[in-house]
C-alpha cells in the first residue's frame, strides 16, 4: 500500500495527495486518503500499472472497499477516499 501511494505521488501529475492511514486502536483497518486534481486523474490512477498490481496483491486482504467522492469547498478539486 505504501509503495502504491508513493508511486502515485511520484508518477501521477494529477495525484495531489495520497496517505496510508491506520487507526492505532484497529490495526486491521486501513484508510487511504487520496486527493486528485480531477475525476479523470482518479480514473487514470485506477488504470496505472502500479495500481493494478497493488489491487491484485491485496485482493485477498480486502473485506470491504468503499470509494467516497467529495468536493473541496474552496477549490473545486475532487477528493477520492
C-alpha positions in Angstrom: 0.0 0.0 0.0 2.8 2.4 0.9 4.6 1.7 -2.4 1.4 2.3 -4.4 0.9 5.6 -2.6 4.5 6.6 -3.2 4.3 5.7 -6.9 1.0 7.5 -7.3 2.5 10.7 -5.8 5.7 10.5 -7.8 4.4 9.4 -11.2 0.9 10.7 -11.5 0.7 14.5 -12.0 -3.0 14.5 -11.1 -2.3 12.9 -7.7 -2.1 15.8 -5.2 -2.0 13.7 -2.0 -2.0 10.0 -1.1 -1.7 9.0 2.6 -2.0 5.5 4.0 -3.6 5.8 7.4 -4.1 3.3 10.2 -6.3 3.6 13.3 -4.0 2.9 16.3 -6.8 1.0 18.0 -7.8 -1.0 14.9 -4.6 -2.1 13.1 -6.7 -4.4 11.0 -8.3 -1.4 9.2 -6.5 0.9 6.8 -7.8 4.2 5.4 -6.4 5.5 2.2 -6.7 9.3 1.8 -6.3 10.4 -1.8 -6.7 13.7 -3.5 -6.7 14.0 -7.2 -6.8 17.1 -9.5 -9.9 15.8 -11.2 -12.2 12.8 -11.6 -10.3 12.0 -14.8 -7.0 11.9 -12.9 -8.5 9.4 -10.4 -9.7 7.3 -13.3 -6.2 7.4 -14.8 -4.9 6.3 -11.4 -7.1 3.2 -11.4 -5.6 2.2 -14.8 -2.0 2.7 -13.8 0.2 -0.4 -13.8 1.3 0.1 -10.2 -2.3 0.4 -9.1 -3.4 -2.7 -10.9 -0.5 -4.7 -9.4 -1.3 -3.3 -5.9 -5.1 -4.1 -6.3 -4.3 -7.7 -7.4 -1.9 -8.2 -4.5 -4.2 -7.0 -1.7 -7.5 -8.5 -3.1 -7.4 -11.3 -0.5 -6.9 -8.9 2.4 -9.8 -6.6 1.5 -13.0 -7.4 3.3 -14.8 -4.2 2.2 -13.8 -1.4 -0.2 -15.6 1.9 -0.3 -14.7 4.8 -2.5 -16.3 8.1 -1.5 -16.1 11.1 -3.7 -16.0 14.5 -2.1 -15.7 18.0 -3.4 -13.4 20.5 -1.7 -15.4 23.6 -0.8 -12.6 26.1 -1.6 -11.1 24.9 -4.8 -13.2 22.5 -6.7 -10.6 19.8 -6.5 -12.2 16.4 -6.2 -11.1 14.1 -3.4 -11.5 10.4 -3.5 -11.3 8.4 -0.3 
